[in-house]
């Protein structure tokens, strides 16, 4: 029997085989429309103001729990300038809850309010109940929806933290402490890492992303570089390259259209200045090790002076921040590799979950781009719409499939195994407040309503045929894809590798352009 099994493993009889699929080859259909009544939140006394708070909230971000059962959405507004006086909210729906399909209004299981608009959301990769969101006023908020008091922690608003809208969040595994840290970027140009172990009291790691020309690179004239020195870029989106358990490279997008690979410092014990007269915790010592060597002695002196003034016996991480150091000392610039720019703000970046060097971006110029991080020029450019492409995401199941959503309400699915140029499936946000009942296969649409803008998209990590979008009308729409779009095809891994190898060597390599700071 073992010999026969061995022969079966070696057989090539079923190479290229794929099961017969049901339904259309490339389809995307509306499955659920989810919304929540936030009118009480908007009119609550003492929450929000009378200006922007009178406008309905938009679904600014969507994400799925790691089990694929719950979809979470952040609610805020994308059209606020200055300080935000409008409240925000986080809502969750368990779409696989018993009886959910028969409910008419699909009310959320959880609604959690916040004092300012929420601009992005990220579900913990392992714990289904833990969800993080970033606020317009610069806070990072984490909830545990399984608790009676869901709020776990909130960051402060401070010059050394974020003071502008938190635009993107990502959970990153830290193998040394075996925990997931929360990485956040903001319009202030900071990339900060937060830990639930210290209740988000202060960042455990941080970097400043320099503006173009401020990193000592080869952008523009010497005079331009001199005038730009010290400025940071307004960060709009963040994603991490898949490098195994050690994620040391992040890719950020900026308001100026830059797509920048950031090589983060790897901490090493024993590198910090040894002139200390007090005992330093490991977290404080790690922060000191990232301070430029020529400034470490000065930082030790200032931090220990502040700690002694507060009668501290040890220098811990909060003591470092209480010393009120310059942010340029606490947050060094990462090693940078700049890729081909968008013509306008970059709205989203998503690194491939199947390849260490491929990523997608989308921007206000109406294009989505595929990059190989070993070269600066985009490998492929996609232009499915004449309006802003607000978000782009890789499929969690198929290496060559991705989705992009547009400000005109368009949803576009690309399958690079079929076509590298045009989407293989598309859909449009429904007009008005569409209520979809899967059992009756009917859509109840208010034709007088506007379509709205699609702001975010997310593939379900477990239910391969589902994806969710959030839009400007405050709706979370769950879409169902056809079998072909949802299930991995023969030869797809090889096709992804050919795409990578075919793009290498077209222009300068990363090693030539990387600017260490």
N, C-alpha and C positions, 0 to 999 in steps of 0.2 A: 504494500500500500504506500509506504514511504517513497519507493522508487517512482510510482505512478504520480504522486503529488509533486515530486521534483520535476518530472517531465512536464506536468501542467504549468509549473512556474516558468519553465524555459520556453514554453510554446508561444509562437507568435500569431496564433490563429485569431486572437481577438484584438490585435493592435488596430487602433482606429475605430473600434466598435463604440457606438453610443446608442443608448436606448431610444426607442421611438417616443417622441414627445407629444404631449397633448396640447391642443390649442395652437395659436399662431407662434411662429418662430421668434419674432421680436415684438413683444407687446408690453406695454405698461398701462395698468388700469387703476383707477381710483378705488381704494378699498375701504378706508374710513376717513371721515373728516372730524377732527377733534377740536373742540374749543371750550373755553371756560368763561364763566361770568365774573368779570373783575370789576363790575360797576361799584360794588360796595367798597372794594379796596380803593378805587379812585376817588370816591366821595367821603372816605373816612376822615373824621376830624383829626387834625394834627399830623396827617400823613400826606405829603405832597403839597403843592400850592394851587393857585387858581389859574395858572397859565397853561403850561404844557401838560399838567395833570388832568386837564379836562379832555384831552384827546385819548382815544382808545389805544391800548397797548398793542405792540406788534410782537410776533413770535420771532425773536432775534436769533435764537439758536435751538437746535435739536440734537439729541444724542440718545443712544439706547443703553440700557443696563447690560452688563456682561452676559446675563442669561438670555437676553433677547426678548424678554416678556414685557418690559416696561420701557416706554418712551418718555423722555423728560424734555421739557421746553423752558427756555428762559424768556421772560416777557419784559420789554422795555420799549424804547423808541430810538430809531436810527437818525432822526432829524433834529436832535437837540444840540444846540451850541451853547457853550458856557457851562455854568453850574446847573445840575439837574435837580429840579424840585418835584419831579414826578416819581411816584412809587414804582416799584417793579415787583415781579413775582416769578416763582418757579412752580410748575405744575407737572404732575406725572399721571400716566394712564397705564394700567395693566391691561393690555388689549387681549390677553388670553384668560382673563378672569371669567369664571363661569357666568354666563348670561350676558356678557358684554356685547356680543353681536346683536342681541335682541333689544338692547337699550336704544331709545330714540335720541337722547341728547348726548350720550357718551360723556357724562360728567367725569372730571378728573378724580383720581383717588386721593390726591394730595394737592393743596395749594398753599404755598409758603410765601409770605410777603416780605419785601425789603424796602428800606427807606428811599432808595433811588433805583433807577432803571437797571435791569440786568441785561448785559450785552452778549453773553456767551455762557455755555453750559458744558460740563464734562462729567460723565459718569465714571466712577472708580472702576478700574479694569478687573477687579476681583470681587469686591463687595457690592452687591446689587443695591443696597440701601443708601450708600454714600454717594452724594452728588455735590459737585462744586459749581459755582457760578462767579462771574466777574461783573462788577458794577460799573456804572458810568462814572461814579465819583472816585474810583480807584481801589475799591475793596475787593478782596477775594473772600467768598463766603462758602462754607462747607456745612451740609446738613446730613443727618442720618435719619431717613424717613421711617425707620423701624422703631424709633424712640418716641416716647410721649412728648419730650422736649427735643424737637429735631435739630435745632441749631447746635452744631459742634464747635465752630470757631469762626471768627471774622478778623481779618487783618485791619490794622489802623490806617488812617490816612496821614501820611507823614512825608516830609521831603526826602527821607531815605527809603521810603517805600514807593507805592504808586500814588500819584496825584492826578492822573488823567485816566480816561476810560480803559478798563482792562478789556482788551480786544480778543484775547485767545488764551485758552488753558489747555494743559496737557499733563496727564499723570505719567511720571517717569520713574522706572524702578532704580533704586539705589542698592546695588548688591552688597555693599559694605555693611549697611544697617538692615538689609533685607526689608525695606519699606518702599512704598510708592510716595515720591515727593510730587508736589504740584507746581509745575512751571507755568509762569504767567508773563505775558508781554503787555505793554501799554503804550499809549501815545507819547509817554515821556521818554521812550527809548530804553527802558530798563527791561532786562530779562531776569526775573527773580524766581528762586526756588523756595517753596514753603513746605513745612513738615507739620503733620498733625501731632507729632511727638512733643512739640513745644507749643501746641495750640495756636499755630500761626502767629506767635508772638513777634517774631522777627524773621527775616529771610535767613536760610541756612547757606545760601549761595546766591551770587548775583553777578551780572555783567551789564555793561553799557554798550549798546550798538551804535557805533559812530555814524554820523551823517556821511554821505558820499563826499569824499575829499578830505574828511577829518581823520582818516585812519592811516595817513601817510602813504596811501596807494598812488596809483598812476592816473587818477581821474582828474582831468582838467589841468589848468596852469598852476604854477607854484604859488602865485598870489591867491588864487581861488582856494587852494589847499590850506594856505595859512589862515585865511579868513574863516574857513570852516572848522579849523581845529578846535576841539573841545565840544562841539555840538553833537547832539545825539539825533538819531533818526526816529521819527514817529512810527512805532511798530504796530502793524495791523493784524498779523496772523503768525502762527507758530506751528511747526511740526518737527518731529525728531526722526532722523534716519534710523532704520532698523539695523542695529549693529550688535545684535545679541543682547546679553544682559547688561552690557556696558554701553549706554547711549551717551556718547561724548560729542555728537554733532547735531546741532539744531539748525533748521532753515527758517528764516524769518522773512516776512514781506513788510514793506514800508509804505508810508503815505506818498513817497516820491516815486514809487514804482520799482524799487530795488528788490531783487530776490537774492538773499545773502546766506551763504552757508557759514555758520559760526562754529568753530572748533573750540570747544570748552576745555578749560584747564582740568587736568586730572590731579586731584589732591594727593600729596605724598607727605607722610609724617616726617618730621625732622627738618623740614625746609624753612620753618619760620625762624625769625631772629631769636637768638638765645640770651638776649640781655634782660630777660624778664626777672623781676624781683618778687612776683606773686605767682601763685599756681593758676594755670590757665586750663579751662576745660578743653576737651578734644574738639568741640565745635568752634570755640573761640580760636583755638590754635590753627584749625583748618582755615578759618577766615583770614587770620594773619598771614598764612602761607601764600595766599593769593594777592596780598599787597605787594606792589613793586619793591624789590629788595632794598633800594636806596631810601625808601620811606618807612621800612619796618621798625627801625629803632625809634623814630619819631612817633609812630603809631603806638608802640608799646608804652612809651612815656605818657602820652596823652590818655590812653585807656586806663592805665594803672592809677594815674592821678585822679581820674573821675571815679574809679572804683573805690579808692581809699576815701574820697570825699563822701561817698555813700556808705562808708563803713563796711565795704564788702571784704570778705576773707578770700574770695576767689574771683577770678575774671571768667565769667560765663558769657555766652553769646549776647544776652540782653545788655550786659555791662559794656560790651563793645559798641553797641548802638547808642547807649546812653552817653557815650563820650562825644557824640555829635561830630564825627569825622566827616571830611569831605566825601561825597559819594564816589568821586573819581578814585579815591584810595580804597574804598570798600568794594567797588565794582570795576574790575579791570575790563578792558576791551578784549573780546575773544579773537582768536585767529580768524581772519575773514577771507572768503572767496566769493567774489561778486559775479553773479550770472547776468545774462541779458535782461535788460529792464523791460517792464511794462510801460506803456504810455499812459500813466495815471496810477492811482493807488492800487496796490495789490490787495484783493479782498480775501483770498484764501490760499493756503498751501497744504498739500497732503502728500506725505512721503509714502511710497509704496510699501504695503505690508508684506510683499513677496520678494522685494529686491532691495539691496543695501544702498543703491546709488541712483534710483529713479524717483522722481517726484513730479507732481502736478501743481500748477498755480492757475489762478484766475484773477482777472482785474477789471478795472473800469474801462479799459480799451475794448471790451467785448471779446477778449480772447482767453482761451485756456492754453497752457503750454506744458509740454512734457520736457523735462530736463534730465540730463545725466550729470550728476554732480562732479564728474571728472572733467567737464568742459564747461565753458561759459555760455556758448550759444545753445539756444533751445533746439531740441531734437525735432519736435513736431509742434505746430501751432494749429489750434482748432478755433473756428469762428462760427458757432452755430446761431448766433443772434446779433442783432444790431445794437443791443442794449448792454449794460453792465452785466458781467458774469459775477454773481455774488458769492458763489461757493462751488467747490469741486471736491469730489471724494472718490477714492478708489473703492471698488467692491471688496468685501471681506472674504468672498468665496472664489471669485474669478480674477486671476492676475492681470488680464488684459481688458477688463471692463471698468468703466468709471462713469460717474454722473456729474453733470453741471447744471446749475439753475441760474436763471436770469432775472433781471429787474422787470422785464416785461411779462413775467409769469411763466416763462417757458422752462420745461424740464427736459433735459437731453441725456440719452444714454449712448455711450460709445462702446463699441466692441472692436478693439484693434486687431482681433483675429479675423474679423470680417472686412473692416474698412478703416484705414488710418486717416480718413478725410472727413466723412460725414457721419452723423449719429445714426445708429440703427433703429432707434426708437425715440419717440418724443411725446410729450403731453403738455397740456396747458392747464394752469390753475383754473378751477371753476369760478364762475362769476358769483358774486354775492356770498351768502353763507350756505354753502352746499352741505346737505345732510345726506349721507350715503347709507343705505340699508342693504348689507350684502345678501340677505336672504331674498329680498324682493328685487335685487339688481336694479334699483331705481335711484336716480339722483334728483333731489329736490333743490332746485337752483332759483335764486332770485335774479332774474335776468337783468334787472336794473342796476345791480351792484357792479362794482369794478372788479377786474381780475385780481389786481394787487401784484406786488413784487414778491418773488421767491427769494428768501434771504439765506436759507441754510438747507443742507441735505445730509442725510446720514443713512448708511446701509446697516441693516440688522446683522449683528455678528453671529447669530445662530439660525434664524429663519432666513435662509438665503434669498428668498424671493420677495422680501419686504424691504422697502426703504421709506424714510419719512422726510417731509419738507416742512419748513416753517415759513410763514409769509407775513406781509405787511398788514393783513386784515386780522391778525391774531389767531390764525388757524394753524393747526398741525395736521397735515394730510398724510395718511399712510397709503402708499402705492404698492400694488402687487405686480411683479414682473413675470414674464413667461419662463418656462422651464429652461429654454436655451440661454437666456440671459443670467439665470440664477445658478446654473450648475457648470462646473468646470469641464472644459472641452479637452479632448485628446490633443496633445502637442502644445498646450498653452504655456507650460513652463519653458519649453524650448523656444517658443515664439517670443517670450519675454526676454530670454537671454540673447536671442538674435537681435532684438531691438536695442539692447544695451551694447552688444559688441559692434553692431553696425554704426553706432554713434561715436565710439571711442576714436580719438585721433583726428577728428575733423578740425580742431583748432587747438590752442594752447592748453596744456594740462594744468591741473590744479596746482601742482607743485611749483609751477612757475609764477602763478598769480597769487597764491596764498600769502596774505600779509599778516605776519605774527606781530602782536602788539605787546 
